[in-house]
């Protein structure tokens, strides 16, 4: 009778600890295979802030001008080796506390509070004031997101400025214990930290204003509640296995001793 009660407890734990299929599906939209759904994006362009690092490339078809501009572009790390992104991050132009970047020959340019497109226009205007027929490209090379919880603990670096939660998941690969209903995002602000939750299973996930991440975000994948049950059950199973082994050894020894009598 006691064995039956133990077996019933184990079966109950297994039943209640099972993760439901609906809790593991992203963007759970009611859609037929032949349907095409459209979602309005709430993406807001990132506004540059102090501490961001920019890769600024200035080129020209004029050989003489290219020679002069080469003094600027050598800082951007435009090599094609495996460390290209790291080089750009280390040698790019960091936005100072005054909101400006300082480019040799060109001078100081205010870019804080601007989008990347606006910053590129500002740099282009500053270059045009000194040179003609120059091409300008500005990229953000400091897009880093920290991931903790049921997705490991690491810093994920992106080579683009538009990064969604699905982009992050593709890179960090959360475990099956991650609670997709409550992903906690901590976003450092100038004098505070903004926190909010996002549900990755919602059908309207793509329209959520927090679907897109920002540089320096911290994303915490909380564990599902049943993880503790599964861990306890696993430990309990190991303990039962140990007792079973001891019982088996003891039974064998007793049998051998009985044969000697």
PEGI-V149033 format. One record per helix or strand of 3 or more residues. SS is the DSSP state (a for helix, b for strand). FROM is the first residue (numbers start at 1). LEN is the number of residues. If there is no record, write none. Layout:
ss: <SS & SS>
from: <FROM & FROM>
len: <LEN & LEN>
This chain:
ss: <a & a & b & a & a & b & b & a & b & b & b & a & b & b & a & b & a>
from: <2 & 21 & 53 & 63 & 84 & 100 & 107 & 116 & 134 & 144 & 154 & 165 & 178 & 193 & 205 & 218 & 227>
len: <16 & 4 & 8 & 14 & 8 & 4 & 4 & 13 & 7 & 6 & 4 & 8 & 11 & 6 & 3 & 6 & 34>
